[in-house]
Structure formats: C-alpha cells, structure tokens
Amino acid sequence: MLPDYPFPAPPAACEIFAVATGVHWLRMPLPFALNHINLWLLEDGAGWAIVDTGFALDTVKECWLAILEQLTRSTRGGRISRIIVTHFHPDHLGLAAWLQERTAAPVWMTAGEYLTAHAVWHEVGGHGNPPMLRQFRAHGLDEERCAALERRSGGYNRGVPTLPNRYRRLFDGDELIIGGQRWQVRVGYGHSPEHAALYSPDLGVLISGDMLLPTISTNVSVFAVTPEADSLTDYLQSIDRYRELPAATLVLPSHGMPFYGIAGRVDALHAHHEDRLQLLEEYCQTSRSAADLLPMLFARELDTHQTMFAMGEAIAHLNRLEHAGRVMRSEEGDGRIRFVASGRASAASGSGEAGSG
C-alpha cells in the first residue's frame, strides 16, 4: 500500500506550518543531493520544544533566527524549553550547541548518540575518517575514490562545528510530557547507535526521524568500529516495532513528506532490502568485494558523499547475508575482503577448486 500524503506541499523557508495539535513543521536546506531536512516545533506550556536542529549553514542559522523572532512575537512567547535530538548525524545535531547557547535550553539525546557524536568529532575510539578509509580499502574501494573521501576529512565537524558539553539522557520507553501531551521515546538501531523517535498516543503522531522515510530507504551502514555488525537486521527489527502503532498514525519523517500508511511502508522496506539481498547473493556466485557490488546496488553515478553511504550500505547487506549463512567471507592474497555465495563456495571446495591449507 502506497503512503497517503495529507499535505500538498512543504512549508517555505522560515515558515512554521501546523500539522497536528501543538505540532509544527519547519523545513531547512542541506548541501547534498538530499537537499532538505524536516524539523519540528512542539508547543510546550509557555514555550516550545525543538526536535532536531539542521546542518550548520549560515542560511539555516538565519532561518532559525527568523523563527525564534516569530516565536517571541507569538502569544506563547519565545522561550525554548528543550532541544531534542533524534541522533548524532550533522543534519540533526548540527546547530544544537548553537541553539543551546542562544536559548539556554537543555539538549536531550540518548547516550549512544551523544557519545558517538563526540567520538566522531574528535576521531577517537575507532571513529572518524582514517578508520573508515581503512575499512573501505579492505572492502575493495579504489584509491581514486578513497583519495576523494580523504579530501572530505572534517566533513562532520563542518556540519557540527560545536558540540553540546552537557545533555539530558533519553532512554527507550521514557515518556515525556510536552504541552500536556504524552510522547514516548522509541529507540531504534541500524541507522545510528540509539536513534530516538517520538510517538504521541494522545495525538496519533510519530516523529520518526530517519528511521522511517516515505520514498527513500534509510541508510543502513556498517562502520569501522563494528566491522562485523548485522546493522540491517537491527534496522528491520526496529521498524517492525512500528507495526503495533495504529493505522491512523501520522508519520513525520526527517526527509520527504508527512504520511499515513505506517504498516505498508514497513512492508515495502522489508521487500526492498530482501530484493537487494537476493541480487547480491546472485552476483556473489563469483567472489566479490563490497566495492565490486556498488554498480549492482546503485545504478546512478555516485558523488563522493554518496559513495561513503553506499559503501557502508553494501557492507551491511553483505554482513546480513553472511550472518544468514547465504555468503561466506574470504580474505585473499591481496588483503581484500570478498564474499562468495555459500553454495558456490561449498561446490568449489568439494571439487578441489579451492586450495587447502
């Protein structure tokens, strides 16, 4: 079932658009092919709660200043009660510290997202560009594209120029009261360490962040710090929890348009990923690296930013196949990691095609 879109168009720049009782939609620009992010304002007593903050661009700062001025002139006043960040990615966390400094509002995040942001920013604990490049080289990415990624070093810090140095921790299952409405914290995995979506049973609204998008699939990657992770299973199990929500739930995603049809969208994402798994399993009848498989997964030409996500996603799908016993991993003489379909590997071994140790 296709999603049903109740709103014909997104809000204009710096416009505050009501989508439910006490819930307002903002849209900010991004400097990527995915050129926008949806942010949310929740009426909170005599003030406002912010959900996600946007990428640190001057145009986004200018938009926030205009919005804060609009809020000051509203009957509710301009006090910001809290800044809730769904996860550490720069389009969500980017201006949290800047807004915190301007408004004195506390930042609310899960521990996994807060600590990962600091690890990525400082490139410690297996995070950052150098470990990522080692991982991609091991999975077959050529030097030209690795060099282009190396030139992008510091990209996270440009999107998040400053980090909050204190926060209030969110846990899965927490219930927040915002403007008299209940909002449940629903932590999901696979896209980021502890992504916090917010569901209001009072309003029938899910602020899904990046966990559930209406037309594109959420990026699911494996990172250098957890090289054998089965991120795809983590993600699919997380979105399966949304099936328990009422069919009339209005989903407010970080990208794309608000929609109804939560169960159908979860079904479609399961089908999408299984199609990709079957495709990769077929191509792995011959030993392949993750980089070898990028053209099979992504028909379009990838820019450098997209290559980073595409490599992480290819590794995630191959890891899922390996965990399921559908492919086997090998490290050949050149040090590169390749995968071959399990049936093919067994046949080769039985026929004496594979060398013995």
C-alpha positions as CSV (number, residue, x, y, z in Angstrom):
1,M,0.0,0.0,0.0
2,L,1.4,3.4,-1.0
3,P,1.7,6.1,1.6
4,D,-1.1,8.7,1.8
5,Y,0.2,12.3,2.0
6,P,-2.2,14.7,3.8
7,F,-0.3,17.9,2.9
8,P,0.2,19.1,-0.7
9,A,3.5,20.9,-0.2
10,P,6.2,21.5,2.4
11,P,6.5,24.8,4.2
12,A,8.5,27.6,2.7
13,A,11.8,28.6,4.1
14,C,11.4,30.1,7.6
15,E,7.7,29.2,7.7
16,I,6.1,27.5,10.7
17,F,3.4,25.1,9.5
18,A,0.9,23.3,11.8
19,V,0.5,19.6,11.2
20,A,-1.3,18.5,14.4
21,T,-2.4,20.0,17.7
22,G,0.6,21.7,19.1
23,V,3.0,20.2,16.4
24,H,4.6,22.5,13.8
25,W,6.8,21.7,10.7
26,L,9.9,23.5,9.6
27,R,12.0,22.7,6.5
28,M,15.7,23.6,6.2
29,P,18.2,23.3,3.4
30,L,21.0,20.7,3.2
31,P,24.2,21.0,1.0
32,F,23.7,17.5,-0.5
33,A,21.7,15.7,-3.2
34,L,19.2,15.1,-0.5
35,N,18.6,18.9,-0.2
36,H,16.3,19.3,2.8
37,I,15.6,18.2,6.4
38,N,12.3,18.4,8.3
39,L,12.5,19.8,11.8
40,W,9.7,20.1,14.4
41,L,8.4,22.6,16.9
42,L,6.2,21.3,19.7
43,E,4.1,23.7,21.9
44,D,5.3,23.2,25.4
45,G,3.4,25.2,28.0
46,A,4.5,28.7,27.9
47,G,7.2,27.9,25.4
48,W,8.4,25.5,22.7
49,A,10.4,22.3,22.3
50,I,12.6,21.8,19.3
51,V,13.1,18.4,17.6
52,D,16.3,18.3,15.6
53,T,18.3,21.4,14.6
54,G,19.6,21.3,11.0
55,F,23.1,21.4,9.4
56,A,25.4,24.3,10.4
57,L,24.9,26.5,7.4
58,D,24.6,30.3,7.5
59,T,21.3,30.1,5.7
60,V,20.0,27.7,8.4
61,K,21.2,29.9,11.2
62,E,19.4,32.9,9.5
63,C,16.3,30.8,9.3
64,W,16.4,29.9,12.9
65,L,16.9,33.5,14.0
66,A,13.8,34.5,12.0
67,I,11.8,31.6,13.5
68,L,13.0,32.5,17.1
69,E,11.9,36.1,16.4
70,Q,8.5,34.8,15.2
71,L,8.1,32.7,18.3
72,T,9.0,35.7,20.5
73,R,6.1,37.7,19.0
74,S,3.6,34.8,19.4
75,T,1.1,34.7,22.3
76,R,3.0,31.7,23.7
77,G,6.3,33.7,23.8
78,G,9.7,32.6,22.6
79,R,11.1,30.5,25.4
80,I,12.7,27.3,24.3
81,S,12.1,24.6,26.9
82,R,14.2,21.8,25.4
83,I,16.1,20.8,22.3
84,I,15.5,17.1,21.5
85,V,18.0,15.5,19.0
86,T,17.0,12.2,17.4
87,H,20.6,11.2,16.5
88,F,24.1,12.4,16.0
89,H,24.2,13.0,12.2
90,P,25.0,16.6,11.3
91,D,21.7,17.5,9.8
92,H,20.1,16.6,13.1
93,L,22.7,17.7,15.7
94,G,24.4,20.4,13.7
95,L,23.1,23.5,15.4
96,A,22.1,22.0,18.8
97,A,25.0,23.6,20.7
98,W,24.5,26.9,18.9
99,L,20.8,26.9,19.8
100,Q,21.6,25.8,23.3
101,E,23.9,28.8,23.7
102,R,21.3,31.2,22.4
103,T,18.3,29.9,24.3
104,A,19.8,28.2,27.4
105,A,17.6,25.2,26.7
106,P,18.9,21.8,27.6
107,V,19.7,19.3,24.9
108,W,18.0,15.8,25.2
109,M,19.6,12.8,23.5
110,T,20.3,9.1,24.1
111,A,23.7,8.3,25.5
112,G,24.7,6.3,22.4
113,E,24.1,9.3,20.1
114,Y,25.7,11.9,22.4
115,L,28.9,9.9,23.0
116,T,29.2,8.8,19.3
117,A,29.0,12.5,18.3
118,H,31.9,13.3,20.5
119,A,33.9,10.2,19.2
120,V,33.3,11.1,15.6
121,W,34.0,14.8,16.1
122,H,37.4,14.0,17.8
123,E,38.1,10.9,15.7
124,V,38.7,8.7,18.6
125,G,37.7,5.1,19.6
126,G,37.7,3.7,16.1
127,H,35.6,6.6,14.7
128,G,36.5,9.1,12.0
129,N,37.9,9.3,8.6
130,P,41.1,7.2,8.9
131,P,39.4,4.1,10.2
132,M,36.6,4.5,7.6
133,L,39.2,4.6,4.8
134,R,41.0,1.5,6.1
135,Q,37.7,-0.3,6.1
136,F,36.7,0.8,2.6
137,R,40.2,-0.1,1.2
138,A,39.8,-3.6,2.8
139,H,36.4,-3.9,1.1
140,G,37.9,-3.0,-2.4
141,L,37.4,0.7,-2.9
142,D,39.9,2.1,-5.4
143,E,42.5,4.7,-4.4
144,E,40.9,7.4,-6.5
145,R,37.7,7.3,-4.6
146,C,39.5,6.8,-1.3
147,A,41.5,9.9,-2.0
148,A,38.4,11.9,-2.7
149,L,36.9,10.7,0.6
150,E,40.2,11.7,2.3
151,R,39.9,15.2,0.9
152,R,36.5,15.4,2.6
153,S,38.1,14.9,6.0
154,G,36.5,17.1,8.6
155,G,33.1,17.0,6.9
156,Y,31.3,16.0,10.2
157,N,32.9,18.9,12.0
158,R,31.8,21.4,9.4
159,G,28.2,20.2,9.8
160,V,28.5,20.2,13.6
161,P,31.0,23.0,14.4
162,T,30.4,22.8,18.1
163,L,29.0,20.0,20.4
164,P,26.9,20.2,23.5
165,N,29.1,19.5,26.5
166,R,26.1,18.5,28.7
167,Y,22.8,16.8,28.0
168,R,19.8,15.1,29.5
169,R,19.8,11.4,28.7
170,L,16.9,9.8,26.9
171,F,16.1,6.1,27.4
172,D,13.9,3.7,25.3
173,G,10.4,3.8,26.8
174,D,10.8,7.2,28.5
175,E,7.6,9.2,28.5
176,L,7.9,13.0,28.0
177,I,5.1,15.4,28.7
178,I,5.3,18.2,26.2
179,G,2.5,20.7,26.2
180,G,0.3,18.3,28.1
181,Q,0.7,15.6,25.5
182,R,2.5,12.3,26.1
183,W,5.4,11.5,23.9
184,Q,7.1,8.1,24.1
185,V,10.8,7.6,23.3
186,R,11.2,4.7,20.9
187,V,14.9,3.8,20.3
188,G,15.9,2.2,17.1
189,Y,19.1,0.7,15.7
190,G,20.8,0.2,12.4
191,H,20.9,3.7,11.1
192,S,22.7,5.1,14.1
193,P,23.6,3.8,17.6
194,E,20.5,4.7,19.6
195,H,18.2,6.8,17.3
196,A,15.3,8.3,19.3
197,A,11.9,8.6,17.6
198,L,9.0,10.1,19.4
199,Y,5.4,8.8,19.4
200,S,2.4,10.6,20.9
201,P,-0.5,8.2,21.6
202,D,-2.6,11.3,22.5
203,L,-2.1,12.9,19.1
204,G,-1.5,9.7,17.0
205,V,1.8,11.2,15.7
206,L,5.2,9.6,15.2
207,I,8.2,11.8,14.7
208,S,10.2,9.1,13.0
209,G,13.5,10.9,12.4
210,D,15.4,8.9,9.8
211,M,14.1,5.5,10.9
212,L,11.0,5.6,8.6
213,L,11.0,7.7,5.4
214,P,8.2,7.7,2.8
215,T,10.0,7.4,-0.5
216,I,13.7,6.7,0.0
217,S,15.2,3.9,2.1
218,T,17.1,4.9,5.3
219,N,20.8,4.4,5.0
220,V,21.9,1.3,6.9
221,S,25.7,1.1,7.2
222,V,28.4,-0.9,8.9
223,F,31.1,1.3,10.5
224,A,34.8,0.6,11.0
225,V,34.4,0.4,14.8
226,T,31.9,-2.5,14.5
227,P,33.1,-4.3,11.3
228,E,31.0,-7.5,11.6
229,A,27.8,-5.8,12.7
230,D,24.5,-7.0,11.3
231,S,23.1,-3.5,11.0
232,L,20.4,-4.4,8.6
233,T,18.8,-6.9,10.9
234,D,19.0,-4.3,13.7
235,Y,17.2,-1.8,11.5
236,L,14.5,-4.1,10.2
237,Q,13.7,-5.4,13.7
238,S,13.5,-1.7,14.9
239,I,11.0,-0.7,12.3
240,D,8.9,-3.8,12.9
241,R,8.0,-2.3,16.2
242,Y,6.1,0.4,14.4
243,R,3.6,-2.2,13.2
244,E,2.0,-2.1,16.6
245,L,1.0,1.6,16.2
246,P,-2.5,2.5,15.0
247,A,-3.1,2.6,11.2
248,A,-4.2,6.2,11.6
249,T,-0.8,7.3,12.9
250,L,0.6,10.4,11.1
251,V,4.3,9.8,10.4
252,L,6.5,12.9,10.5
253,P,9.8,11.9,8.8
254,S,13.1,13.9,8.6
255,H,13.1,13.8,4.8
256,G,10.1,13.8,2.4
257,M,6.5,14.5,3.2
258,P,4.4,13.5,6.3
259,F,2.4,10.4,5.5
260,Y,-0.1,7.8,6.7
261,G,0.4,4.1,6.0
262,I,3.0,3.0,8.5
263,A,2.5,-0.7,8.1
264,G,2.6,-0.6,4.3
265,R,5.8,1.4,4.4
266,V,7.4,-1.1,6.8
267,D,6.4,-4.0,4.5
268,A,7.8,-2.1,1.5
269,L,11.1,-1.6,3.2
270,H,11.4,-5.3,4.1
271,A,10.7,-6.2,0.5
272,H,13.2,-3.6,-0.8
273,H,16.0,-5.0,1.3
274,E,15.2,-8.6,0.5
275,D,15.4,-7.8,-3.2
276,R,18.8,-6.3,-2.7
277,L,20.0,-9.3,-0.6
278,Q,18.8,-11.7,-3.4
279,L,20.6,-9.5,-6.0
280,L,23.9,-9.5,-4.1
281,E,23.7,-13.2,-3.4
282,E,23.2,-13.8,-7.1
283,Y,26.2,-11.7,-8.0
284,C,28.3,-13.4,-5.3
285,Q,28.3,-16.6,-7.4
286,T,31.7,-15.2,-8.2
287,S,33.8,-13.9,-5.3
288,R,33.1,-10.1,-4.9
289,S,34.1,-7.2,-2.7
290,A,31.7,-4.6,-1.5
291,A,33.2,-2.1,-3.9
292,D,32.6,-4.5,-6.8
293,L,28.9,-4.6,-6.0
294,L,28.3,-0.8,-5.9
295,P,27.1,-0.7,-9.6
296,M,24.7,-3.5,-8.9
297,L,23.2,-1.7,-5.9
298,F,23.2,1.8,-7.2
299,A,22.5,2.4,-10.9
300,R,23.2,6.1,-10.7
301,E,26.6,7.7,-10.6
302,L,27.6,8.3,-7.0
303,D,29.3,11.5,-5.8
304,T,31.9,11.3,-3.0
305,H,29.3,11.9,-0.3
306,Q,27.1,9.2,-1.7
307,T,30.0,6.8,-2.1
308,M,30.6,6.9,1.6
309,F,27.0,5.9,2.4
310,A,26.9,3.4,-0.5
311,M,30.0,1.5,0.8
312,G,28.6,1.3,4.3
313,E,25.3,0.0,2.9
314,A,26.9,-2.6,0.7
315,I,28.9,-3.9,3.6
316,A,25.7,-4.0,5.7
317,H,23.9,-6.2,3.2
318,L,26.9,-8.5,2.8
319,N,27.2,-8.9,6.5
320,R,23.5,-9.7,6.7
321,L,24.0,-12.4,4.0
322,E,27.0,-13.7,6.0
323,H,25.1,-13.8,9.3
324,A,22.3,-15.7,7.5
325,G,24.7,-18.3,6.1
326,R,24.0,-17.2,2.5
327,V,27.5,-16.0,1.7
328,M,31.0,-16.7,3.0
329,R,33.7,-14.1,3.7
330,S,37.3,-14.6,2.5
331,E,40.5,-12.5,2.7
332,E,42.6,-13.3,-0.4
333,G,46.2,-12.7,-1.1
334,D,45.8,-9.0,-1.8
335,G,44.3,-8.5,1.7
336,R,40.9,-7.5,0.4
337,I,37.7,-8.9,1.9
338,R,35.5,-10.7,-0.6
339,F,32.3,-12.7,-0.4
340,V,31.1,-15.7,-2.3
341,A,27.7,-17.4,-2.2
342,S,27.8,-20.3,0.3
343,G,26.6,-22.9,-2.2
344,R,29.3,-21.8,-4.7
345,A,32.0,-21.9,-2.0
346,S,31.0,-25.4,-0.9
347,A,30.9,-26.7,-4.5
348,A,34.3,-25.2,-5.2
349,S,35.7,-26.8,-2.0
350,G,34.2,-30.2,-2.9
351,S,35.6,-30.2,-6.4
352,G,39.1,-29.3,-5.3
353,E,39.0,-25.8,-6.9
354,A,39.9,-24.2,-3.6
355,G,43.4,-24.6,-2.2
356,S,43.9,-26.4,1.1
357,G,45.9,-25.1,4.0
